[in-house]
């Protein structure tokens, strides 16, 4: 099985500012069923709760990592 990169998406755009909650990330249009999807979420401040608000029919897995000045979480699904 070949591994291919199908695209990326972000909100806000690189080096942008966003204070909305929840944050909408539109998936790349070239995704197909069975693709492995990674979502890396990062927020300034270590008191943020990062969670999936719309599952989209998939079963999402996650890892949580917190830093001193930020909150991070990695989600993945197929």
DRENDO-1510 file (C-alpha; in Angstrom, 1 decimal, always signed):
<recs>
REC; n; res; u; v; w
REC; 1; UNK; +0.0; +0.0; +0.0 .
REC; 2; UNK; +1.4; +3.4; -1.0 .
REC; 3; UNK; +1.4; +6.2; +1.4 .
REC; 4; UNK; +0.3; +9.5; -0.2 .
REC; 5; UNK; -0.2; +13.0; +1.2 .
REC; 6; UNK; -3.7; +14.2; +0.3 .
REC; 7; UNK; -3.6; +17.8; +1.6 .
REC; 8; UNK; -4.0; +19.9; +4.6 .
REC; 9; UNK; -6.3; +22.5; +6.1 .
REC; 10; UNK; -6.0; +25.0; +8.9 .
REC; 11; UNK; -8.1; +27.6; +10.7 .
REC; 12; UNK; -6.9; +30.3; +11.1 .
REC; 13; UNK; -4.5; +30.6; +8.2 .
REC; 14; UNK; -0.8; +30.4; +9.2 .
REC; 15; UNK; +0.2; +33.1; +11.7 .
REC; 16; UNK; -3.4; +34.3; +12.0 .
REC; 17; UNK; -5.6; +35.0; +15.0 .
REC; 18; UNK; -8.9; +33.3; +15.8 .
REC; 19; UNK; -11.0; +33.5; +19.0 .
REC; 20; UNK; -14.1; +31.6; +17.8 .
REC; 21; UNK; -15.3; +28.5; +19.5 .
REC; 22; UNK; -15.9; +25.9; +18.2 .
REC; 23; UNK; -13.3; +26.2; +15.4 .
REC; 24; UNK; -14.3; +24.8; +12.0 .
REC; 25; UNK; -11.6; +23.0; +10.0 .
REC; 26; UNK; -12.8; +22.1; +6.5 .
REC; 27; UNK; -11.2; +18.9; +5.3 .
REC; 28; UNK; -9.3; +18.7; +2.1 .
REC; 29; UNK; -11.6; +17.9; -0.8 .
REC; 30; UNK; -9.3; +15.1; -2.0 .
REC; 31; UNK; -10.0; +12.9; +1.1 .
REC; 32; UNK; -11.6; +9.5; +0.4 .
REC; 33; UNK; -13.0; +6.8; +2.7 .
REC; 34; UNK; -10.3; +4.9; +4.5 .
REC; 35; UNK; -7.7; +7.7; +4.6 .
REC; 36; UNK; -5.8; +8.1; +7.8 .
REC; 37; UNK; -6.6; +11.6; +9.1 .
REC; 38; UNK; -4.5; +13.5; +11.7 .
REC; 39; UNK; -5.7; +16.7; +13.3 .
REC; 40; UNK; -3.3; +18.6; +15.5 .
REC; 41; UNK; -5.0; +21.2; +17.7 .
REC; 42; UNK; -3.1; +23.9; +19.5 .
REC; 43; UNK; -4.4; +26.8; +21.6 .
REC; 44; UNK; -2.5; +29.5; +23.5 .
REC; 45; UNK; -3.0; +29.2; +27.3 .
REC; 46; UNK; -3.0; +26.0; +29.3 .
REC; 47; UNK; -6.6; +26.1; +30.5 .
REC; 48; UNK; -8.2; +25.3; +27.2 .
REC; 49; UNK; -10.4; +22.2; +26.7 .
REC; 50; UNK; -9.8; +20.9; +23.2 .
REC; 51; UNK; -12.5; +18.4; +22.0 .
REC; 52; UNK; -14.2; +17.3; +18.8 .
REC; 53; UNK; -17.6; +19.0; +18.5 .
REC; 54; UNK; -18.7; +17.3; +15.3 .
REC; 55; UNK; -17.5; +13.7; +14.8 .
REC; 56; UNK; -18.6; +13.4; +11.1 .
REC; 57; UNK; -19.5; +9.8; +11.5 .
REC; 58; UNK; -15.9; +8.6; +12.3 .
REC; 59; UNK; -14.6; +7.2; +15.6 .
REC; 60; UNK; -11.9; +9.7; +16.6 .
REC; 61; UNK; -9.0; +8.7; +18.9 .
REC; 62; UNK; -6.9; +11.3; +20.8 .
REC; 63; UNK; -3.8; +12.1; +22.8 .
REC; 64; UNK; -3.6; +15.0; +25.1 .
REC; 65; UNK; -0.4; +17.0; +25.8 .
REC; 66; UNK; -0.3; +20.2; +27.9 .
REC; 67; UNK; +2.5; +22.7; +28.2 .
REC; 68; UNK; +3.1; +25.6; +30.5 .
REC; 69; UNK; +1.7; +28.2; +28.1 .
REC; 70; UNK; -0.4; +26.2; +25.6 .
REC; 71; UNK; -2.9; +23.4; +25.2 .
REC; 72; UNK; -2.4; +20.7; +22.5 .
REC; 73; UNK; -4.3; +17.7; +21.4 .
REC; 74; UNK; -3.8; +15.2; +18.5 .
REC; 75; UNK; -6.8; +13.5; +17.0 .
REC; 76; UNK; -6.8; +10.7; +14.4 .
REC; 77; UNK; -9.2; +8.5; +12.6 .
REC; 78; UNK; -9.8; +6.4; +9.4 .
</recs>
